[in-house]
Amino acid sequence: MLLNERQMHLFEHWPEPGVDDDKKRGFFDQVRRLNSSYPGGLVSYIQNAKKLLADSKAGKNPYDGFTPSVPSGEVLTFGNDNFVSLEAAGVKEARNAAFVLVAGGLGERLGYKGIKVALPRETTTGKCFLQHYIESILSLQEASCKMVGDGCHTKIPFVIMTSDDTNALTIKLLESNSYFGMEPSQVKILKQEKVACLADNDARLALDPNDKYKIQTKPHGHGDVHSLLYSSGLLEQWKSEERKWVLFFQDTNGLLFNAIPSALGVSATKGYNVNSLAVPRKAKEAIGGITKLTHVDGRTMVINVEYNQLDPLLRATGHPDGDANCETGYSPYPGNINQLILELGPYIEELKKTHGAISEFVNPKYTDSTKTAFKSSTRLECMMQDYPKTLPPSAKVGFTVMDTWLAYAPVKNNPEDAAKVPKGNPYHSATSGEMAIYRANSLILRKAGAQIADPVVDTFNEQEVEVWPRITWSPRWGLTFKDIKEKVRGNSSISQRSALVINGRNIFLEGLLLNGTLIVNAVDEAEVKFTGPVQNKGWTIQHVDYKDTSEKEEIRIRGFKFEKVEQLEVNYTEPGKHSLSA
Ligand SMILES: O=c1ccn([C@@H]2O[C@H](COP(=O)(O)OP(=O)(O)O[C@H]3O[C@H](CO)[C@H](O)[C@H](O)[C@H]3O)[C@@H](O)[C@H]2O)c(=O)[nH]1
């Protein structure tokens, strides 16, 4: 097969039989793996590569014949009646959902040496992203089941896509923390394989520079999730369990679950086959733009145009300023945050046709303008949000826009690069990712009627951010706005220098006046009321320089740590009614 595909160079340097036979066998083992993990096998891979490399050399625009325009979608306002009723609809549907986290990426831009899902989402509690995601799914499971009564024992499946770069550490994180309370059988790990690298425009496979019996490989992208789900058999199993929705999400968005209930509510009430979550997008921000594309032949689709392609597409279609903000101060194209909600039935039908193959692209870096040689080997890549590209025009493809403060704060950039982000654009750093949690929680409590002090502006790792009171809660305390509103009563207030950790279900703020640090832990059956002042020296914020290697990497990349001077920590381990008042 390789010889038919003109890959004889792979064997040219092979010595006679009897020499290096084990290594030669190892070579074929790898070929077998590469062949079986790509839809259509290596022959398809090589042929697809030849075509895409030829298009790239010819400078062919992948959007040739398409004109972009701004699509219309659902725009939600946090906390209004519509939002609250969509959240209720979403929680009800959640028991019919399955969650899929794509976590195979190395996070090269962040440069963190561990896996990103093990990073603290915030350092007030130190809980990592994976713990927060699992606790959020478990809370949804419980709340959703409650809505249908006693007969419901559903366990929401949770799939994590890993890669060789993240697999072992992800499993270790889960196992050493008892799956953060989830039943191990609820979690499925699907590991994506890398794909063969391409050495030239003829799609000759590249050999590993360190091992001539190995084909060099690189990641194929998050789009692999669709073929992996298809071949795993999980989709059919979910269908037989009468599940209806598959929700995809990424490794480091600590705000995501603020948006899940209402977005799922939109999918359910609008009957969307595909629903992408979006936020207002700043021009040139590194998130794709959701765009309506109309072809000269009349076809239209609503699709993510990736951030590096939006500017050239706009310039080529009569927008000389390219990717620019409009009078609102934002790009007119909503920003894709890659949280996708797919309706399971139509998803399975589509994958039966495609076997999960997703439209691919190639991005070679040429040595010069003749485009005959590459600076380094390249490979085909694919993105999970390109799934709708193959759908028929009858498919119901929509999107839901929410405020950035509520729904999106990823951790992607290292401190040095974050500091260079143009002023007014989001940093997408560990610093901004954590501060965004406090900001969102403060704004949510304000909307629920509490008085939350204004933020102060401070600079960490050369990034200017708003520092709000450090308020966090476990998902079982506040899954939806309605839950939170019911637990914030009376005239509660929280000062700027305060930190509040709520870890329990039935904790009520009824005129709490917090000026310091308060940590509350309570079992579900304990009902705890807080009234009156809580005052102590609290936790102060210390600046940390990212180059200071005496600090842990998790701390250095955010540029601050807490000095825990004084706090009030209360634990309620017994059922019953309790109150704490000064
Ligand atoms: O081979 C891969 C590559 C990435 N990932 C995972 O895919 C997710 C996204 O990866 P990146 O954070 O590197 O993605 P980008 O920032 O390049 O962009 C993506 O996320 C943005 C929002 O965060 C926009 O939505 C954009 O359109 C979308 O392509 C991560 O969870 C990552 O772990 C994999 O699982 N396998």
The ligand as an SDF file (V2000), in Angstrom:
LIG
                    3D

 36 38  0  0  0  0  0  0  0  0999 V2000
   -5.2250   17.7220   18.9730 O   0  0  0  0  0  0  0  0  0  0  0  0
   -5.8810   18.3390   19.8230 C   0  0  0  0  0  0  0  0  0  0  0  0
   -5.8340   19.7450   19.9400 C   0  0  0  0  0  0  0  0  0  0  0  0
   -6.6040   20.3410   20.9090 C   0  0  0  0  0  0  0  0  0  0  0  0
   -7.3860   19.6100   21.7340 N   0  0  0  0  0  0  0  0  0  0  0  0
   -8.2400   20.2630   22.7430 C   0  0  0  0  0  0  0  0  0  0  0  0
   -9.0840   21.1630   22.0550 O   0  0  0  0  0  0  0  0  0  0  0  0
   -9.3580   22.2810   22.8520 C   0  0  0  0  0  0  0  0  0  0  0  0
   -9.0660   23.5620   22.1070 C   0  0  0  0  0  0  0  0  0  0  0  0
   -7.6880   23.6870   21.8440 O   0  0  0  0  0  0  0  0  0  0  0  0
   -7.0260   25.1070   21.8850 P   0  0  0  0  0  0  0  0  0  0  0  0
   -7.3380   25.7180   23.2130 O   0  0  0  0  0  0  0  0  0  0  0  0
   -5.6190   25.0070   21.4460 O   0  0  0  0  0  0  0  0  0  0  0  0
   -7.8860   25.8080   20.7260 O   0  0  0  0  0  0  0  0  0  0  0  0
   -7.7300   27.1950   20.0210 P   0  0  0  0  0  0  0  0  0  0  0  0
   -7.4990   28.2640   21.0360 O   0  0  0  0  0  0  0  0  0  0  0  0
   -6.7860   27.1260   18.8880 O   0  0  0  0  0  0  0  0  0  0  0  0
   -9.1640   27.4470   19.3870 O   0  0  0  0  0  0  0  0  0  0  0  0
  -10.3910   26.8150   19.7030 C   0  0  0  0  0  0  0  0  0  0  0  0
  -10.9780   27.3880   20.8670 O   0  0  0  0  0  0  0  0  0  0  0  0
  -11.3610   28.7770   20.7640 C   0  0  0  0  0  0  0  0  0  0  0  0
  -12.1520   29.1170   22.0020 C   0  0  0  0  0  0  0  0  0  0  0  0
  -11.4760   28.8100   23.1580 O   0  0  0  0  0  0  0  0  0  0  0  0
  -12.2210   29.0740   19.5570 C   0  0  0  0  0  0  0  0  0  0  0  0
  -13.5070   28.5180   19.7030 O   0  0  0  0  0  0  0  0  0  0  0  0
  -11.6050   28.5120   18.3060 C   0  0  0  0  0  0  0  0  0  0  0  0
  -12.5400   28.7150   17.2380 O   0  0  0  0  0  0  0  0  0  0  0  0
  -11.3090   27.0180   18.5040 C   0  0  0  0  0  0  0  0  0  0  0  0
  -10.6880   26.4190   17.3600 O   0  0  0  0  0  0  0  0  0  0  0  0
   -8.5540   22.1180   24.1380 C   0  0  0  0  0  0  0  0  0  0  0  0
   -9.4010   21.6410   25.1340 O   0  0  0  0  0  0  0  0  0  0  0  0
   -7.5010   21.0940   23.7550 C   0  0  0  0  0  0  0  0  0  0  0  0
   -7.0670   20.3020   24.8290 O   0  0  0  0  0  0  0  0  0  0  0  0
   -7.4380   18.2420   21.6270 C   0  0  0  0  0  0  0  0  0  0  0  0
   -8.1680   17.5850   22.3700 O   0  0  0  0  0  0  0  0  0  0  0  0
   -6.6830   17.6490   20.6820 N   0  0  0  0  0  0  0  0  0  0  0  0
  1  2  2  0
  2  3  1  0
  2 36  1  0
  3  4  2  0
  4  5  1  0
  5  6  1  0
  5 34  1  0
  6  7  1  0
  6 32  1  0
  7  8  1  0
  8  9  1  0
  8 30  1  0
  9 10  1  0
 10 11  1  0
 11 12  2  0
 11 13  1  0
 11 14  1  0
 14 15  1  0
 15 16  2  0
 15 17  1  0
 15 18  1  0
 18 19  1  0
 19 20  1  0
 19 28  1  0
 20 21  1  0
 21 22  1  0
 21 24  1  0
 22 23  1  0
 24 25  1  0
 24 26  1  0
 26 27  1  0
 26 28  1  0
 28 29  1  0
 30 31  1  0
 30 32  1  0
 32 33  1  0
 34 35  2  0
 34 36  1  0
M  END
$$$$
